[in-house]
Amino acid sequence: MLEILDFVLPATGASALALLLETARKPTLRVWAEQTAFELKDSLKLRGYRWNDGSGGRPKSWFVDIGETALDDELAFLRTQIYMQDVEPIVQRLTAFTRFSGRI
């Protein structure tokens, strides 16, 4: 494991550990697509959405984790391809401290 983390990436010259830490520090957004039609599940899966069964107090719906810069594109996809109307889905900001927490 230490050898992998110490590996120098040829494209950037940075270590794998440095890239891992940089990526972990970037916040991500979790977009929830609630109350979608069952027939649209394949479109959501192709887009990277995963199903949440409602356990742990989270919404029973599809969700995807994206970078902050991709939010506008994701909202446009939901509005034009899934809901066919102007909607404001639930968007949660995740950090390295909350990303893998059972509470989110």
N, C-alpha and C positions, 0 to 999 in steps of 0.2 A: 504494500500500500504506500509506503514512504517513497519508494522508487517512482511510482506513478505520479504522486503529488509533486515530486521534485523534477519530473520530466519537463524539459524546455520545449515549448510549442514552436515549431519551425516558422509559422506564419508571423508570429508576433515577437518571438524571442522571450516571452514571459513564461514563468513556470505555470504548471497546471494548478498548483495551489493558489497562485495569485489570481488566475482566472476564476477559480472556484469561489474565492472570497469576494471578488468583484461582482460576480453574478449573484451571490447570496445577499449582498448588500442592496441590490436593486429592488425596489418595491414592485410588486405585481398587482394586478387588479383581477378580482374574481367577478365575472359577470354571470348572473343567474337569469336563465330564460324560463320563467314560470308560465304555467298554463299554456303550453304549446300543444298543438294538435299531434296526435300519435303518428299520423302519416308523415310528419316532418322530422321524425327521429333520425332517419338516414342522412338528411342534410346536416343536421346538427352533429352527428358522429363524424361526418367527413370534415367538418370545420374544427374538430378537436374537442367537442363538448363531451362531458361525461355525465352519467346519471347519478343523482343522489336520491336515496330512498326515503329521505325525511328523518333519518335517525339523528340523534344528538341535537334536536331542535333546529336543524337547518331546513331550508325549504325543500319540499319534495319536487325536484325539478332538475333540468339540465343546467350545467355550469361549465365555464371554461376559464382558465387562468391565462392572462395575457400581460404583455408589457404596457406601460402607460402610454406609449406612442401609438399603440394599436387600438385604443379605445374608440376613436371616431369611426374607424373602419368596421369594428365589431357592432357598434350601435347601428350603423347604416345597414349591415347585413341583417340584423334582427328586424329592423323596421321594414325593409324591402322584401326580404325572402321568407321571413317567419311570421311576423305579425300583420304585415300589410297595412300598418298604420303607425303613427307616431307614438312610441311608447318610451317609458323611462324605466328600464329594468333595474333591479337591485345591483349595485356595484360596490364591492368591498375592497378596501385597500389592504394588501397583505405585505408584511415585512418578514425579515429572516426570523423574527421572534414569534410570529403568528402563523406562518405559512404551513407548518406541519403540526400545529396544535390541534388537539381534538375538539377544542371549543369553537373553531371556525368552520 
